[in-house]
Structures are given as C-alpha cells and as structure tokens.
Amino acid sequence: MRQRLDNPKRALAFLGVISFAATGAAQAIAAQETGSAVQETHPAAHAADYPANVRPDNAAFGDRYVIGINDVVAISVWKDAELSRTMPVRPDGKISLPVIGEVQAAGLTTAQLQAEIVTKLNSYVLDPQVNVIVEEVRSRTFNVMGKVIKPGSFDLTKPTTVLDAIAMAGGFQEYAKVTHIYVLRSRPGGSQEMLHFNYKAVIKGKRPQENIPVQPGDTVVIP
C-alpha cells in the first residue's frame, strides 16, 4: 500500500531511513570484503610462525640471514636497471657488479651487503638506493651418506639434529652399523673432525649429548 508523502518533514524522515539503510548495507559489504582480505593475508601477518630467517612468502630471507657460498642474491638499484643483477655467490664468497667490481658477499647479512654496495656506489651514483634479498638458499645444506634409504643432500632450513637427519634420509638400510654413525664437520683452516653418534644409546636416552644439531656442510655417515 503506497503512502503519500505530502508532509515535507515526513518525506525527509523517510529519505533519511532509506539513506541509513543503504549506508548500513554498504558498510556490511565493505566489512565482509575487508574481512575476506584479512583472512587471505592472515598467514603473512604472523611472521613469528615461520623460521626466523624466512619470510612467509618464501621469496626472500630476512636481515639476520648470513649469506653463504652458492646462495642466489638479487641486487636491485633504484632507477638503474644496468646495476641491478641476480647472481649466485661464487666459491670465493664474492659477487661482481658493474662499475664497482667485486664485492664480498659470503659471511655478510643482506643488510651488511646492502650497506657495502651503497658505500661503493656513492662514488658513481648520487644517493644510491639499494635493496638486497636472498632469492635462493643453496649454502645451508648437509649430506647423509651410507646405508640409509635415501642418501643425498638436504636443505637445512630449520634446526635439525642427527636423528632428524637420519629420518629425512628415510631411515636405515639392512645391516647398517647404527652404533658406529659419525658426523664429519669441517673446521676453520680446512681440517675435519669426526663426531660419533651411537643410535641405540641415543634413543635409549643414554647419550643425548651425541644427538647434536647438524650444521651447514656437515656429512652424516652411516657405515
């Protein structure tokens, strides 16, 4: 049933109700869309849920990560495509860039490498804006060799013990000498040390100190 709105005050009140309802509906839709967007990006908002050196998008690594040999780094110089490069760190620990030449990369964090490049570019570029990210981690690996199901090289992206390493390699083959496992670890200067691991003793809780964290470059040997 239609009502006449001859009274101006009644007409204004009616229009106000319509406007309020439309605004409320628009706000509800916006809130729903915003809620969906927040839900989609929620994992990235909680970086603490990820390893300390890995960003949630897995595309790069944080400022605390120490660059190693064979890691792939992306150097971006703002408004200068000629100076921007993506390259692996050479076995000597260095990278080469146009104009400034060789730069030490291994052993530095991304922030330190960025500062080093900026310092070198200051002689050639006015107020250089440089960004450095690690696109691929190839230096943090360890090996498992010998009588395991899946021997090979594994990425060391989170804390890993010798027991973890054996599990990642699929466990033991038949006749593996599980009481004579050892870890080969390089020392500064090029020498190696042998760290013994008695699997049977460790899993019985008798030698927990032998279940050491694996370090980059370690080789776990199961004879």
C-alpha positions as CSV (number, residue, x, y, z in Angstrom):
1,M,0.0,0.0,0.0
2,R,1.5,3.3,-1.1
3,Q,1.6,6.3,1.2
4,R,1.5,9.9,0.1
5,L,4.4,12.0,1.4
6,D,2.8,15.4,1.2
7,N,4.3,16.4,4.5
8,P,7.9,17.7,3.9
9,K,9.1,16.6,7.3
10,R,7.7,13.1,6.8
11,A,9.3,13.0,3.4
12,L,12.7,14.0,4.8
13,A,12.4,11.4,7.5
14,F,11.6,8.7,5.0
15,L,14.6,9.6,2.9
16,G,16.8,9.5,6.0
17,V,15.7,6.0,6.7
18,I,16.5,4.9,3.2
19,S,19.9,6.6,3.3
20,F,20.7,5.0,6.7
21,A,19.7,1.5,5.4
22,A,21.8,1.9,2.2
23,T,24.8,3.1,4.2
24,G,24.5,0.2,6.6
25,A,24.3,-2.3,3.8
26,A,27.3,-0.7,2.1
27,Q,29.3,-0.9,5.4
28,A,28.3,-4.5,5.9
29,I,29.5,-5.4,2.4
30,A,32.7,-3.5,2.9
31,A,33.3,-5.1,6.2
32,Q,32.7,-8.5,4.7
33,E,35.1,-7.8,1.8
34,T,37.7,-6.4,4.3
35,G,37.3,-9.5,6.5
36,S,37.9,-11.7,3.5
37,A,41.1,-9.8,2.6
38,V,42.4,-10.0,6.1
39,Q,41.7,-13.7,6.2
40,E,43.6,-14.2,3.0
41,T,46.6,-12.3,4.2
42,H,46.5,-13.5,7.8
43,P,49.4,-16.1,7.5
44,A,51.8,-13.4,6.2
45,A,50.8,-11.1,9.1
46,H,52.3,-13.6,11.6
47,A,55.9,-13.9,10.7
48,A,56.7,-15.4,14.1
49,D,55.0,-18.6,12.9
50,Y,57.9,-19.1,10.4
51,P,61.6,-19.8,10.8
52,A,63.5,-16.7,12.0
53,N,65.3,-16.2,8.7
54,V,62.5,-17.0,6.3
55,R,59.8,-14.5,5.2
56,P,56.2,-16.0,4.9
57,D,56.2,-15.7,1.1
58,N,59.4,-17.8,0.9
59,A,60.7,-15.4,-1.8
60,A,63.4,-13.9,0.3
61,F,65.2,-14.0,3.6
62,G,65.4,-11.6,6.5
63,D,68.2,-9.2,7.5
64,R,69.6,-11.7,10.1
65,Y,70.3,-14.4,7.5
66,V,74.1,-14.7,6.8
67,I,74.8,-15.2,3.1
68,G,76.8,-18.2,2.1
69,I,78.6,-19.6,-1.0
70,N,76.2,-20.6,-3.8
71,D,73.3,-18.6,-2.4
72,V,71.5,-16.6,-5.1
73,V,71.2,-12.9,-4.3
74,A,69.2,-10.3,-6.1
75,I,70.7,-6.8,-6.1
76,S,68.2,-4.0,-7.0
77,V,69.4,-0.4,-7.6
78,W,66.5,2.0,-7.8
79,K,66.1,3.6,-11.3
80,D,69.2,1.8,-12.6
81,A,68.5,-1.5,-14.3
82,E,72.1,-1.8,-15.6
83,L,73.3,-2.1,-12.0
84,S,70.6,-4.5,-10.9
85,R,71.6,-8.1,-11.0
86,T,70.6,-11.6,-9.7
87,M,73.5,-14.0,-9.3
88,P,74.9,-16.8,-7.2
89,V,77.7,-16.1,-4.7
90,R,80.9,-17.5,-6.2
91,P,83.1,-20.2,-4.4
92,D,85.4,-17.4,-3.3
93,G,82.5,-15.7,-1.5
94,K,82.2,-12.7,-3.8
95,I,79.9,-11.3,-6.4
96,S,80.7,-9.0,-9.3
97,L,78.7,-5.9,-10.2
98,P,79.1,-3.3,-13.0
99,V,81.0,-0.2,-12.1
100,I,82.1,-1.3,-8.6
101,G,83.5,-4.7,-9.5
102,E,83.9,-7.5,-6.9
103,V,82.1,-7.3,-3.5
104,Q,82.5,-9.7,-0.6
105,A,79.0,-11.3,0.0
106,A,79.6,-14.6,1.9
107,G,79.6,-14.0,5.6
108,L,77.6,-10.9,5.5
109,T,73.9,-10.4,6.2
110,T,71.7,-8.9,3.5
111,A,71.7,-5.5,5.4
112,Q,75.5,-5.6,5.6
113,L,75.9,-6.4,1.9
114,Q,73.5,-3.7,1.0
115,A,75.5,-1.1,3.1
116,E,78.7,-2.3,1.4
117,I,77.2,-1.8,-2.1
118,V,75.9,1.6,-1.2
119,T,79.3,2.7,0.1
120,K,81.0,1.6,-3.1
121,L,78.3,3.1,-5.4
122,N,78.5,6.5,-3.6
123,S,81.5,7.4,-5.8
124,Y,79.5,6.8,-9.0
125,V,75.8,7.3,-8.2
126,L,74.1,10.2,-6.4
127,D,72.3,8.8,-3.3
128,P,72.0,5.2,-4.5
129,Q,69.0,3.3,-3.2
130,V,69.9,-0.4,-3.0
131,N,67.9,-3.4,-2.0
132,V,69.4,-6.9,-1.4
133,I,67.4,-10.1,-1.0
134,V,68.4,-13.8,-1.0
135,E,66.3,-15.5,-3.6
136,E,67.6,-19.0,-3.2
137,V,69.4,-20.6,-0.2
138,R,72.0,-23.1,-1.6
139,S,74.6,-22.8,1.1
140,R,72.7,-24.2,4.0
141,T,72.7,-27.9,3.2
142,F,74.0,-31.1,4.7
143,N,74.6,-34.6,3.4
144,V,73.6,-38.1,4.6
145,M,75.7,-40.9,3.2
146,G,76.0,-44.7,3.6
147,K,73.3,-47.2,4.5
148,V,70.2,-45.2,4.5
149,I,67.1,-45.4,2.3
150,K,67.6,-42.0,0.6
151,P,71.2,-40.8,0.8
152,G,71.8,-37.3,-0.6
153,S,71.9,-33.6,0.1
154,F,69.2,-31.9,2.2
155,D,68.3,-28.3,2.9
156,L,69.0,-27.0,6.3
157,T,66.1,-24.6,6.7
158,K,65.2,-25.3,10.4
159,P,67.0,-26.7,13.5
160,T,67.9,-30.4,12.6
161,T,69.6,-33.0,14.8
162,V,71.4,-36.1,13.7
163,L,68.2,-38.1,14.5
164,D,66.2,-35.7,12.3
165,A,68.8,-36.1,9.5
166,I,68.5,-39.9,9.6
167,A,64.7,-39.6,9.5
168,M,64.9,-37.2,6.5
169,A,67.0,-39.8,4.7
170,G,64.3,-42.4,5.2
171,G,66.0,-44.4,8.0
172,F,68.5,-47.3,7.9
173,Q,69.1,-50.0,5.3
174,E,69.6,-53.5,6.5
175,Y,72.9,-54.2,8.1
176,A,73.6,-50.6,8.9
177,K,76.1,-50.2,11.8
178,V,73.9,-47.9,13.8
179,T,76.3,-47.8,16.8
180,H,79.1,-46.5,14.6
181,I,77.5,-43.5,12.9
182,Y,79.6,-40.3,12.8
183,V,79.3,-36.7,11.6
184,L,82.1,-35.2,9.5
185,R,82.4,-31.5,10.2
186,S,84.8,-29.0,8.6
187,R,86.9,-26.8,10.9
188,P,88.4,-23.4,10.1
189,G,91.6,-24.0,8.2
190,G,90.3,-27.0,6.2
191,S,90.7,-29.8,8.7
192,Q,87.8,-32.1,9.6
193,E,86.6,-33.5,12.9
194,M,84.6,-36.8,13.4
195,L,81.7,-36.7,15.9
196,H,80.5,-40.1,16.9
197,F,76.8,-41.0,17.2
198,N,75.5,-44.2,18.8
199,Y,72.0,-44.6,17.6
200,K,71.0,-47.3,20.0
201,A,72.4,-45.4,23.0
202,V,70.8,-42.1,22.0
203,I,67.2,-43.5,21.5
204,K,67.5,-45.2,24.9
205,G,68.4,-41.8,26.5
206,K,71.9,-42.8,27.5
207,R,73.9,-40.4,25.3
208,P,71.6,-37.4,24.5
209,Q,74.7,-35.2,24.0
210,E,75.6,-37.1,20.8
211,N,72.3,-36.0,19.1
212,I,73.9,-32.7,18.1
213,P,72.4,-30.1,15.8
214,V,73.5,-30.5,12.2
215,Q,75.4,-27.6,10.8
216,P,75.7,-26.4,7.2
217,G,78.3,-28.6,5.3
218,D,78.0,-31.5,7.8
219,T,78.0,-35.0,6.4
220,V,76.3,-37.7,8.4
221,V,77.8,-41.1,7.6
222,I,76.1,-44.4,8.3
223,P,78.5,-47.3,7.7
